[in-house]
Amino acid sequence: MKRIFLLLLPLALLYGAKATDSFAGYEGTLRIAGGTAHIPIMKIVAKEIHEANPAIKIAIAGGGSGVGIKKVGEGLVDIGNAGRKPSREEIERYKLVPYKWAVDGIAVVVNPSNSVKSLSSKQIRKIFSAEISNWKELGGKDAKIDIYTRDRASGTRKVFWKKILKKGDISAKASFVNSNGAMKRAVANDPAAIGFMSAGFIDSSVSGVAIDGVRPDRDNILSGKYPYKRGIYSISKGEAKGLKKAFIDYLYSEHVQHDIVAKKGFIPVK
């Protein structure tokens, strides 16, 4: 029995260690802003870190990917979140270092009461340009299509516009919402709505539309069958050091990747 105990003891010590132990000895405030797709995960991670070490305060704000990139570049926050990789110009101008810790799909969503559950990419482009303006043209009810979009600071919007709309027009009559959460609420409360959002935000309150016959679910995103995806980044000005590095390293930990990132509907990079 002694021999067995000695063999198992290192494993017990290994699995007894918590990922948050790496924050021991740190103190101060970490300011984070940017992409709204990140916020649910950021809030969980911030709570875990603060509970492990109350001397660390983490302030989280949205604003969109463009805001996150600009604010971290100008030194207004410690970490900028973005649902797109910073451009070469942004990286060079601000000396940015992006860290991709998850992959996310960009989904077109409708109200669950809508009978239209599948669209071609061509139909989606015609909807958002208002060339198709009534759901009955697509086999649905006789109702005007209500288009919802995001502002130009949104990384979700940029990827949607580039990859799904092929840089086509978005109708000037579209209603603007300021976050993935706001998009979900708007579509959930409007039976005639269509919008787009992070696939990680999809729940029973909205329906993810199959595009060209492929649904925006985790398996299709992971396999590459669903092609409309993007990286989820946290960005520092220069190489992350100190508390910033500890925070970003924690995002790559097995616990966060498996127990938080994956369970929130995103694809872990590990």
FENTALIN-V733091 format. One record per backbone hydrogen bond with DSSP energy under -0.5 kcal/mol. NH is the residue of the N-H (numbers start at 1). CO is the residue of the C=O. If there is no record, write none. Layout:
NH,CO / NH,CO
This chain:
5,1 / 6,2 / 7,3 / 8,4 / 9,5 / 10,6 / 12,8 / 13,9 / 14,10 / 15,11 / 16,12 / 17,13 / 17,14 / 21,18 / 22,19 / 23,20 / 24,21 / 26,23 / 28,55 / 30,57 / 31,29 / 32,30 / 32,59 / 33,79 / 34,61 / 34,62 / 35,81 / 38,35 / 39,36 / 41,38 / 42,38 / 43,39 / 44,40 / 45,41 / 46,42 / 47,43 / 48,44 / 49,45 / 50,46 / 51,47 / 52,48 / 53,49 / 56,53 / 57,28 / 57,55 / 59,30 / 60,58 / 61,32 / 64,34 / 66,153 / 68,64 / 69,65 / 70,66 / 71,67 / 72,68 / 73,69 / 74,70 / 75,72 / 76,71 / 77,71 / 78,31 / 79,31 / 80,235 / 81,33 / 82,233 / 91,87 / 92,88 / 93,89 / 94,90 / 95,91 / 96,91 / 97,236 / 99,234 / 101,99 / 101,232 / 102,232 / 103,267 / 104,230 / 106,228 / 107,105 / 107,197 / 109,195 / 110,207 / 111,193 / 112,205 / 114,111 / 117,115 / 119,210 / 124,120 / 125,121 / 126,122 / 127,123 / 128,124 / 129,125 / 130,127 / 131,126 / 132,126 / 133,131 / 135,143 / 137,134 / 138,135 / 139,136 / 140,135 / 143,141 / 145,133 / 146,192 / 147,145 / 148,194 / 149,175 / 151,177 / 154,151 / 158,154 / 159,155 / 160,156 / 161,157 / 162,158 / 163,159 / 164,159 / 164,160 / 165,160 / 167,161 / 168,165 / 171,128 / 174,171 / 175,147 / 177,149 / 183,179 / 184,180 / 185,181 / 186,182 / 187,183 / 188,184 / 189,185 / 190,187 / 193,190 / 194,146 / 195,109 / 197,107 / 199,105 / 201,198 / 202,199 / 206,203 / 207,110 / 209,108 / 210,117 / 211,214 / 212,119 / 212,210 / 214,211 / 215,213 / 217,215 / 221,217 / 222,218 / 223,219 / 224,220 / 225,220 / 226,220 / 227,225 / 229,227 / 230,104 / 232,102 / 233,82 / 233,231 / 234,99 / 235,80 / 236,97 / 238,95 / 238,236 / 244,241 / 245,241 / 246,242 / 247,243 / 248,244 / 249,245 / 250,246 / 251,247 / 252,248 / 252,249 / 253,250 / 257,253 / 258,254 / 259,255 / 260,255 / 260,256 / 261,256 / 262,257 / 264,260 / 264,261 / 265,262 / 266,261 / 267,103 / 268,266 / 269,101
